[in-house]
Amino acid sequence: MKRICSFTTFGAAMLALMISAASARAQAPAALNQAPKDAQLVLVIPNLQSFSDKLANLKDQLNLPAPAMDDLLGEFKAEFGMDNGFDDNGSMLVVVEDLATALANGTQPAYVMLIPVTDYAAFIGNFNGQADGGLTALTMPGGQPGFAKQVGGFAVLSPDEIAVESYTPGNDAAGYATKAGKLGGDYLSSGDAALFIDIEAMAPALKPVVAGMLDQAEMQAEMMEQQGFPESQTQSMKMMAQVYGAIADVVLDGADSLVKTFDLNDTGIGFTVAMQTKPGSELARLFPGGSADASQLLAMLPDNPYVFASAIDARAVDFVGLIQKFLGAVPDEGPMVGMVAIYKDMMPMLEQMNGVSSVMYPPDQDAMMAGGFMNALTVYTVKDAAAFVEAQKVYMQKLNGLSVPMGLPMDGGDPPVMTFTTSYTENALEIEGVQVDQYQMQTNFPPEAMMEMGEMAGFMQMFAGGYNGYVATKGDKVIMTTALDPQLVTAGLAAADAAGGLGSAGPIAKERPAAIPPSGVMENYLSISGVAQTVNAFMGMMGMEPIQPPADLAPIAAGAGAADNGLAFRLYLPVDTIKFIADTAMQMQGAMMGPPPQGGGPGGPPPAPFN
């Protein structure tokens, strides 16, 4: 096999491999003890052979056309000439001790790689190195120079001589787990691979970098003003720079560390990002956490076949503070006045909200034919139901006729404008002794924007064009629908105080422990079965066979947890579900292409009498 990769490419390939990989849950990887104290970036794969085997298993489960995944570790070793002395069952690390300075200076960071070895002398012999107990010069693939020394059961490699010579293990795996926090530490301390970033250490160097990027955006906007671009466009650019700057300040001032992980097993693939905040910081105050439980909110929804379901425990997130922070960075005048007004008018509702759960059910085919697609039910848990409904009514009244710029113009003119038409009728009907209000909200997209969307304009209008629905209250619950369906309101009122609604059993309950981080403040589920039921309505119109998913097909899940000044966000993809999606897509593609040609055409049998 040709060995033409440079040592820099070698390091970059390993960085890419491990950034895309990370955790499940087990014992803390001992390899973290080999990282130096206070490194700003550490990437670790605790067991290379296990990781490679899991990727091979995934390839077989999904029938992926990727032969290299059969033995990725073997491919890696062969590509980079690591034939001898390599410990297949060992851990691998990539360490950057001072990433912030390199980013600030615009230079490549000095890094070292720790490669597990069974025989150090044999390993460096792969690169014409001689083991003499100290720093060794190597000739890496492609003829690039490199350096190595032995640390325990590892070869420390780098193209940077000083980085290798000065490298000292910190023997502090526990310290990294502690800095990652409760949630981040759980994922960092166990799994297939993990990435740790010390935000606190990097912040002083990153702030000038961010400030420079914002100054460049400001200068670009001013240059555009001088070139005659409309004020609405240049002011939008300045406003967005201010908003991004405000967000960056909060994160860099309040974040302690960041952990990114990926875990892989027979049942699912998980991607997790966890951030630990500094106690008392503004960032920590925006995400207070506490005894949140989004699953209880989800259980307030009727347990029927669904497309998408979501629940958020608002006590764990300061939505009011988040929006105020956003609004504080937006000028009182300019192109975003309309959007700012929408957020300001929402504040009284957010101040009342303790939690919210929402579900979208497959739309009725008759309703779809009439242009109605949204068939959703939302349950708000609030401090004062009457006050929440009154605030909602006022919000809709203010929304009526409001104009909001829709993106930036492509021709340098004024931006297209989106408007809203709303109405609200109190006591429109009565259901089981409960007075039910009715509302209507229509989004009016600008014609020029709809023309640019082409065929997608119809779907845009179907999904976001507007809807009619009902509003009802029951105790501290406010039930809201997006369809004029009294039965949906009745089901919502009945389920709001029940304990056995959506997610209490079945695929969601089974999947939740693996899919949602501990102390779950948010849960989201996309049901492929519900999507299939929705798509089948369209396929029926086109004379195509319906999609028939398994009854117990697990949903795609995303969620968040908040605990001890830490946050964790996680995406979970069930393997069987991904396989079903891939297989169904191939079947649909084959059906749309039709049967193979007959009568001697390409791929078909020859015509009679030759057949």
Order of alpha helices (4+ residues) and beta strands (2+ residues): alpha-beta-alpha-alpha-beta-alpha-beta-alpha-beta-beta-beta-alpha-alpha-beta-alpha-alpha-beta-beta-alpha-alpha-beta-alpha-alpha-beta-alpha-beta-alpha-beta-beta-beta-alpha-alpha-beta-beta-alpha-alpha-beta-alpha-beta-beta-alpha
